[in-house]
Amino acid sequence: MSPPPDAAAETRAVVTVTAIRSCGGWQVRRSAQVLRVRWQDGRVAGSVRSAGPGPCDDLTARLADAARRQLRQFDDGLTACDTPAARTVAVQSAQITAAARVLGWPAGDGWPTGRVAVGMLVRGESAVGPLLLGGAESGTQVSAAGQGTGWLAAGTGCAAALTAVARVIHDWRPADAGRSWQDLPLVLSPGVAAPVITGARMALASPGAAKLAGRRILHDLALLDIPDGYQPGQSSPPGETDDAGQPATVLHLVNRGVAAVPRRDPRTGLVAGRATWDHDAQRLTGPPHYRLSLHGAAGEAPQGAVRLRWCVEGIRRFHPDGTMRLLCIATHPVTGHCFRLRLTARPLSLLRTAAAVTDDTAVIYAGDTVATPSLVLPSATELGNGGIHVEEV
């Protein structure tokens, strides 16, 4: 977001609502942090916590109410889909974070100018292991936060994701040995493709990735790093800058299969357009959360493919040697039964095997916010010949 009109100060408020599920309902607690961010010479130069009563009290109360409304929307979504299959995932907890950036306060009554972003993560237990599902909503004006039903995408998205995964898990059992799944093509649904794309983003940000610039590393795919405030159809948010004062534009990490290295700001050493102020460290850092988009020429998923639906949470997905390990819920195309597969690969190597993408793009909110279609891959046997391992567990 651009600096405030007077280039002096900006308010940033974050409210976190944590809810623990118990037999009596939700046990909810709230925390809030309000910062006064100081701009100087077109960039953030410092910040202090705002303490005591003031105009921010109404703002944090509005954010807390907005977060609780997302929680109620999630509950309503579960109630609407209350079936034996949907109850195969036991919800344990939810965390909703509502963050506002305020550029100006009105002289009289009324709400300040600025934007609100909301993220929601829900954790549940199932027969196949723990699950983490998320939803997000961004770009809402401060004055509209918590108002109406059209903006409640985080709660609605979490409820829809949870019930969809629960229906799959309801049919869990080991794969039918009557037809081997290892020789069937694989399809990574968006819920599995998203952490792979996050892993690719991390690999492309590593010091050794500079040598990939200008080289074809994938098939005809594009991977974009999208700034906050971006809306589809824009080349970039008009007039927006990062906290170092650099224009916040859409960055191509991969353009039609060719790797691109984003320009770095020589003053900070950070990627230009992505610098974020860290209040605790009192310095500029990279963003804590990325918005990514993967797309390519759409095709169709092959008939008789094993579909990897969602990831079961592990202690660590990404490892120091550059590999990632995903424990996934998969469905057999013949029996329809659900079983577990473990996928071990380097993210870029796995994306390189994608023969096509489908037209079922979904937005997955977890480590990053990732918009991705499903990815069509060769069979586990073919992947194994290239050093990518898929095995039933």
C-alpha distance (Angstrom), angle and dihedral (degrees) to the residues before:
residue distance angle dihedral
M1 . . .
S2 3.79 . .
P3 3.83 121.1 .
P4 3.82 117.9 -90.6
P5 3.80 116.8 -85.1
D6 3.78 93.4 -103.1
A7 3.83 90.1 47.9
A8 3.78 88.1 -135.7
A9 3.81 113.4 97.6
E10 3.75 142.2 -3.9
T11 3.81 130.8 -168.2
R12 3.78 120.7 -132.0
A13 3.79 118.4 -175.0
V14 3.81 127.4 -175.2
V15 3.80 122.9 -173.2
T16 3.80 120.0 -173.8
V17 3.80 120.3 -164.9
T18 3.81 114.5 -167.2
A19 3.80 117.6 -167.7
I20 3.82 125.7 -170.4
R21 3.80 116.6 -160.7
S22 3.81 116.2 -130.6
C23 3.78 135.1 163.2
G24 3.80 88.9 -92.0
G25 3.81 94.7 52.2
W26 3.80 130.4 -98.3
Q27 3.79 124.3 -10.4
V28 3.80 103.4 -153.8
R29 3.79 132.1 -165.6
R30 3.78 128.8 176.4
S31 3.78 135.5 -151.7
A32 3.80 128.0 -175.7
Q33 3.78 137.7 -169.4
V34 3.80 124.9 -172.4
L35 3.80 120.4 -170.4
R36 3.77 131.2 -169.0
V37 3.80 104.5 -147.7
R38 3.81 118.0 -157.2
W39 3.81 119.9 -146.8
Q40 3.78 122.7 -158.9
D41 3.81 129.0 174.9
G42 3.80 90.8 -4.7
R43 3.81 97.5 -53.2
V44 3.80 138.3 80.5
A45 3.80 110.4 -88.3
G46 3.81 102.7 174.0
S47 3.79 148.2 -25.4
V48 3.79 140.3 -145.3
R49 3.78 132.5 -165.0
S50 3.78 114.7 -106.6
A51 3.80 111.8 -129.0
G52 3.76 133.9 -176.8
P53 3.78 131.3 27.0
G54 3.77 119.3 -38.2
P55 3.79 145.3 117.7
C56 3.81 90.6 -53.8
D57 3.81 90.7 69.1
D58 3.79 90.9 74.5
L59 3.79 90.3 46.0
T60 3.81 94.8 52.7
A61 3.80 90.5 44.9
R62 3.81 89.3 52.7
L63 3.81 90.9 48.9
A64 3.81 92.1 48.8
D65 3.80 90.6 50.3
A66 3.80 89.8 48.1
A67 3.81 90.6 52.6
R68 3.80 92.4 49.1
R69 3.80 89.9 50.2
Q70 3.80 88.7 56.3
L71 3.80 88.3 52.5
R72 3.82 91.3 50.7
Q73 3.80 89.7 48.0
F74 3.80 89.0 53.4
D75 3.81 91.2 50.4
D76 3.80 91.1 48.5
G77 3.79 90.2 51.2
L78 3.80 91.7 52.8
T79 3.81 91.7 47.7
A80 3.80 91.2 52.1
C81 3.82 90.2 54.4
D82 3.81 97.6 40.3
T83 3.81 103.6 148.0
P84 3.82 132.3 134.8
A85 3.81 88.9 -102.2
A86 3.80 93.1 50.2
R87 3.82 90.6 51.6
T88 3.83 92.8 61.9
V89 3.82 88.5 94.4
A90 3.81 115.3 65.2
V91 3.80 110.1 -150.8
Q92 3.80 111.6 -135.5
S93 3.78 107.1 172.2
A94 3.78 145.9 -11.5
Q95 3.77 132.8 -155.4
I96 3.79 122.2 -162.7
T97 3.79 121.2 -172.3
A98 3.80 119.8 -166.9
A99 3.81 114.9 -171.3
A100 3.80 126.4 -175.3
R101 3.80 131.3 -169.7
V102 3.79 112.2 -160.4
L103 3.79 121.2 -164.5
G104 3.78 100.7 176.7
W105 3.79 142.1 13.6
P106 3.82 120.6 -143.8
A107 3.79 119.1 -115.5
G108 3.82 92.3 -128.5
D109 3.77 133.9 11.3
G110 3.78 120.9 -25.3
W111 3.77 140.2 73.9
P112 3.80 125.1 -65.4
T113 3.79 123.5 -109.6
G114 3.77 117.4 -101.0
R115 3.79 145.1 84.9
V116 3.79 137.0 -82.8
A117 3.80 127.2 -149.8
V118 3.80 122.7 -168.9
G119 3.80 127.9 -165.3
M120 3.79 126.9 -176.2
L121 3.82 129.2 -167.6
V122 3.81 122.4 -173.0
R123 3.80 123.9 -167.4
G124 3.78 122.4 -157.3
E125 3.80 140.5 168.9
S126 3.79 124.3 -127.5
A127 3.79 141.3 167.6
V128 3.81 90.3 -92.3
G129 3.82 95.9 47.0
P130 3.82 141.3 -83.4
L131 3.80 118.8 -29.8
L132 3.80 131.7 -156.8
L133 3.80 116.9 -161.3
G134 3.78 128.1 177.8
G135 3.76 146.8 -172.1
A136 3.78 134.2 -172.0
E137 3.79 143.2 -165.4
S138 3.81 124.1 -169.0
G139 3.77 140.1 171.6
T140 3.81 96.6 42.3
Q141 3.80 113.7 146.9
V142 3.80 114.6 -115.7
S143 3.80 90.7 -118.8
A144 3.83 91.1 56.8
A145 3.82 99.0 45.2
G146 3.77 109.5 127.2
Q147 3.80 93.2 3.2
G148 3.80 122.0 123.6
T149 3.79 126.4 -11.6
G150 3.79 102.5 -90.2
W151 3.80 95.3 83.9
L152 3.84 98.6 50.4
A153 3.80 93.7 101.7
A154 3.82 96.0 131.8
G155 3.81 95.6 59.2
T156 3.80 93.5 38.7
G157 3.81 92.3 48.0
C158 3.80 93.6 49.7
A159 3.81 92.7 49.8
A160 3.81 92.8 47.9
A161 3.82 92.8 47.4
L162 3.79 93.4 47.6
T163 3.80 95.5 49.0
A164 3.82 92.0 45.7
V165 3.81 92.5 52.3
A166 3.82 91.3 42.8
R167 3.80 91.5 57.1
V168 3.80 89.9 53.6
I169 3.81 93.2 48.0
H170 3.81 90.0 50.2
D171 3.82 87.0 74.3
W172 3.79 95.1 47.2
R173 3.79 118.2 148.3
P174 3.82 136.7 123.9
A175 3.80 114.6 -68.4
D176 3.82 116.5 -85.4
A177 3.81 105.0 -98.3
G178 3.80 89.3 -156.6
R179 3.81 88.7 85.8
S180 3.76 120.1 27.0
W181 3.80 113.8 -125.9
Q182 3.81 93.5 -160.7
D183 3.82 93.2 81.8
L184 3.82 95.6 47.6
P185 3.82 123.1 95.1
L186 3.79 117.1 -101.9
V187 3.80 130.0 -131.4
L188 3.80 119.7 -161.5
S189 3.81 107.6 -150.9
P190 3.83 116.7 -145.5
G191 3.82 91.7 -95.2
V192 3.83 89.8 61.7
A193 3.80 97.5 33.5
A194 3.84 91.5 55.8
P195 3.85 97.9 68.8
V196 3.81 89.2 43.9
I197 3.82 88.9 55.7
T198 3.81 90.6 47.6
G199 3.81 87.8 52.3
A200 3.81 90.0 50.8
R201 3.81 90.3 51.2
M202 3.81 89.7 52.4
A203 3.81 91.6 48.0
L204 3.81 91.9 50.8
A205 3.82 89.8 51.3
S206 3.80 93.7 53.5
P207 3.84 119.6 108.4
G208 3.81 92.1 -111.2
A209 3.80 93.9 54.5
A210 3.82 93.9 80.7
K211 3.81 89.7 82.3
L212 3.83 89.3 62.1
A213 3.82 93.4 64.0
G214 3.78 110.9 124.3
R215 3.81 93.5 8.6
R216 3.79 124.9 117.7
I217 3.78 105.3 -114.4
L218 3.82 101.4 159.7
H219 3.77 138.7 28.1
D220 3.81 117.2 -96.6
L221 3.83 95.3 -44.2
A222 3.80 132.0 129.7
L223 3.80 124.3 -149.9
L224 3.80 116.1 -166.5
D225 3.81 131.7 -168.1
I226 3.82 105.0 -148.5
P227 3.83 124.2 -159.6
D228 3.78 124.9 -132.2
G229 3.78 112.8 -87.3
Y230 3.79 94.1 30.9
Q231 3.78 116.4 139.0
P232 3.84 125.6 -166.7
G233 3.77 112.1 -88.1
Q234 3.81 94.9 33.1
S235 3.78 122.7 106.7
S236 3.80 86.4 -147.4
P237 3.81 138.5 -25.2
P238 3.82 102.6 -73.3
G239 3.79 112.7 -108.9
E240 3.81 94.8 -6.1
T241 3.79 122.9 142.8
D242 3.76 136.5 -178.3
D243 3.81 123.2 -116.5
A244 3.82 90.6 -84.8
G245 3.81 90.5 56.9
Q246 3.82 94.7 -108.0
P247 3.84 118.8 138.2
A248 3.81 111.0 -94.4
T249 3.81 102.8 -133.8
V250 3.79 134.6 162.3
L251 3.82 107.4 -87.9
H252 3.80 124.2 -149.5
L253 3.80 109.2 -141.0
V254 3.80 89.4 172.9
N255 3.81 121.7 13.3
R256 3.82 115.2 -165.6
G257 3.78 89.9 -28.3
V258 3.83 96.3 -45.8
A259 3.80 119.0 114.8
A260 3.79 117.8 -122.7
V261 3.79 125.6 -165.9
P262 3.83 111.5 -143.5
R263 3.80 116.2 -128.9
R264 3.79 116.2 -101.3
D265 3.77 125.7 -138.8
P266 3.84 105.7 -114.1
R267 3.82 90.7 -147.8
T268 3.80 95.0 58.1
G269 3.81 106.2 16.1
L270 3.82 87.7 -129.7
V271 3.79 127.3 122.1
A272 3.80 106.4 -81.3
G273 3.79 111.4 -107.4
R274 3.81 96.0 20.5
A275 3.83 105.4 73.7
T276 3.81 112.6 131.0
W277 3.79 128.1 -169.2
D278 3.80 114.7 -116.9
H279 3.79 106.7 -154.9
D280 3.82 96.5 -166.0
A281 3.82 93.1 50.7
Q282 3.84 92.9 35.2
R283 3.79 92.1 -137.2
L284 3.79 142.8 92.8
T285 3.81 117.6 -88.1
G286 3.79 138.5 163.7
P287 3.81 118.7 -76.4
P288 3.82 117.0 -78.3
H289 3.80 90.6 -141.3
Y290 3.81 131.4 31.3
R291 3.79 133.5 -153.8
L292 3.81 109.7 -143.3
S293 3.79 134.1 180.0
L294 3.80 127.5 -166.2
H295 3.77 121.4 -170.0
G296 3.79 142.4 155.5
A297 3.77 141.6 152.9
A298 3.81 106.4 -39.6
G299 3.79 120.9 -123.4
E300 3.77 136.2 163.1
A301 3.78 129.2 -86.6
P302 3.81 110.2 -112.0
Q303 3.77 119.2 -108.7
G304 3.78 113.5 -102.7
A305 3.81 96.7 25.7
V306 3.80 124.8 150.6
R307 3.80 105.7 -120.1
L308 3.81 119.8 -148.8
R309 3.82 102.3 -150.2
W310 3.80 109.7 -179.5
C311 3.78 143.2 -12.0
V312 3.78 124.8 -105.5
E313 3.79 109.8 -139.2
G314 3.78 117.6 -104.9
I315 3.79 131.3 -175.2
R316 3.80 91.5 -105.8
R317 3.79 130.8 6.1
F318 3.80 100.5 178.8
H319 3.79 120.4 57.7
P320 3.82 132.9 -161.4
D321 3.81 92.7 -111.6
G322 3.83 90.3 63.5
T323 3.79 96.8 -103.8
M324 3.77 126.9 121.0
R325 3.79 127.4 -151.8
L326 3.78 120.0 -155.1
L327 3.78 125.4 -174.3
C328 3.80 103.9 -152.9
I329 3.79 139.5 -170.2
A330 3.81 107.8 -128.7
T331 3.81 134.4 -177.0
H332 3.79 125.4 -142.5
P333 3.83 112.7 -127.8
V334 3.81 94.7 -141.8
T335 3.79 104.6 40.8
G336 3.80 97.6 24.4
H337 3.79 89.3 -137.1
C338 3.79 122.9 144.2
F339 3.80 121.3 -123.2
R340 3.81 138.0 160.5
L341 3.79 127.9 -100.0
R342 3.79 129.1 -176.5
L343 3.80 115.5 -144.2
T344 3.82 119.0 -161.6
A345 3.80 119.6 -177.2
R346 3.77 147.7 115.4
P347 3.82 106.0 -90.6
L348 3.82 97.0 -127.0
S349 3.80 91.4 45.3
L350 3.80 90.3 52.3
L351 3.82 93.5 48.0
R352 3.81 88.7 49.3
T353 3.82 89.3 64.0
A354 3.83 93.5 55.8
A355 3.81 105.1 119.8
A356 3.82 93.8 -173.1
V357 3.77 145.3 -15.8
T358 3.80 126.4 -128.4
D359 3.80 129.9 -134.2
D360 3.82 97.3 -109.3
T361 3.82 98.7 100.5
A362 3.81 113.4 176.6
V363 3.81 132.9 177.1
I364 3.82 113.3 -120.7
Y365 3.79 119.1 -165.2
A366 3.81 118.5 -160.4
G367 3.81 126.8 94.6
D368 3.81 87.8 -3.9
T369 3.78 132.2 4.3
V370 3.79 102.9 -107.1
A371 3.80 128.4 -175.2
T372 3.79 107.0 -161.6
P373 3.79 142.2 148.0
S374 3.79 123.2 -136.3
L375 3.80 116.0 -77.5
V376 3.82 122.6 -133.4
L377 3.80 112.4 -142.6
P378 3.82 135.4 177.7
S379 3.78 120.7 -99.2
A380 3.79 123.0 -71.6
T381 3.79 88.9 -107.3
E382 3.82 92.6 55.9
L383 3.81 92.3 44.2
G384 3.80 89.9 51.0
N385 3.80 90.1 57.6
G386 3.81 87.0 59.9
G387 3.80 96.0 48.3
I388 3.82 97.6 -96.7
H389 3.79 111.7 124.3
V390 3.81 126.7 -150.3
E391 3.79 115.6 174.4
E392 3.78 137.9 164.9
V393 3.81 115.7 -112.9
